[in-house]
Amino acid sequence: MIEQLIQPPHEDISGMDYHDNVLYMVSDTEDLLIKYDIKKQRDIATVKLSPYAQEGVAFDDENNIYIANDNGSVFKYDKNFLGL
């Protein structure tokens, strides 16, 4: 088994998902959706989100991103709408 430690330059990474060969993360403290290149160990893009305590991120097969929050709500975004 191969393990790799990544240290993204963001606080409170509360959720992540690997999609289309890219790691996506949400930062609860910074209210960000982060598109991260694991091999280059750097951000590809960041999207500022409304402050709502993001806790998870997932994708579907129709180009949608789902972000869950502390209260159990799930927000649905179009990946293209977010510029990703």
C-alpha positions as CSV (number, residue, x, y, z in Angstrom):
1,M,0.0,0.0,0.0
2,I,1.3,3.5,-0.9
3,E,0.5,6.4,1.4
4,Q,1.2,10.0,0.7
5,L,0.9,12.9,3.1
6,I,-0.5,16.1,1.6
7,Q,-0.5,19.4,3.4
8,P,-2.7,21.8,1.6
9,P,-2.2,25.5,2.6
10,H,-5.7,25.8,4.0
11,E,-7.3,25.5,7.5
12,D,-9.9,23.0,8.7
13,I,-10.2,20.7,5.7
14,S,-13.5,19.1,6.6
15,G,-14.3,17.1,3.5
16,M,-12.7,15.7,0.4
17,D,-13.4,13.7,-2.8
18,Y,-11.2,12.5,-5.6
19,H,-12.9,13.2,-9.0
20,D,-11.6,13.3,-12.5
21,N,-8.0,12.8,-11.3
22,V,-8.2,15.8,-9.0
23,L,-8.6,16.1,-5.2
24,Y,-11.5,18.4,-4.2
25,M,-11.6,19.7,-0.6
26,V,-13.8,22.0,1.5
27,S,-12.5,24.2,4.2
28,D,-15.0,25.0,6.9
29,T,-13.0,27.8,8.4
30,E,-12.2,29.5,5.1
31,D,-15.5,28.8,3.4
32,L,-13.6,27.4,0.3
33,L,-14.0,24.7,-2.3
34,I,-10.4,23.8,-3.3
35,K,-9.4,22.0,-6.5
36,Y,-6.0,20.5,-5.6
37,D,-3.3,18.8,-7.8
38,I,-1.8,16.0,-5.6
39,K,1.2,15.4,-7.8
40,K,2.2,19.1,-7.9
41,Q,1.1,19.7,-4.3
42,R,-0.7,22.9,-5.1
43,D,-4.1,24.5,-5.6
44,I,-5.5,24.5,-9.2
45,A,-8.5,26.6,-8.2
46,T,-10.4,27.9,-5.2
47,V,-14.0,28.9,-5.0
48,K,-15.3,31.1,-2.2
49,L,-18.5,29.6,-0.7
50,S,-21.2,31.2,1.4
51,P,-20.4,30.8,5.1
52,Y,-22.4,27.7,6.1
53,A,-20.0,25.3,7.9
54,Q,-19.1,23.0,5.0
55,E,-18.4,19.4,6.1
56,G,-18.4,17.2,3.0
57,V,-18.1,17.2,-0.8
58,A,-19.2,14.7,-3.4
59,F,-19.9,14.5,-7.1
60,D,-22.4,12.8,-9.4
61,D,-22.1,11.7,-13.0
62,E,-23.9,14.8,-14.3
63,N,-21.3,17.4,-13.4
64,N,-22.9,18.4,-10.1
65,I,-21.1,19.0,-6.8
66,Y,-22.8,18.4,-3.5
67,I,-21.6,20.1,-0.4
68,A,-23.0,19.1,3.0
69,N,-23.0,21.3,6.1
70,D,-23.1,20.9,9.9
71,N,-26.9,21.1,10.0
72,G,-27.5,18.2,7.6
73,S,-28.3,20.4,4.6
74,V,-26.8,19.5,1.2
75,F,-26.2,22.2,-1.4
76,K,-26.1,21.3,-5.1
77,Y,-23.9,23.2,-7.6
78,D,-23.2,22.8,-11.3
79,K,-19.4,22.2,-11.7
80,N,-19.3,24.6,-14.7
81,F,-21.2,27.3,-12.8
82,L,-18.5,27.3,-10.2
83,G,-15.8,27.6,-12.9
84,L,-14.4,24.2,-12.3
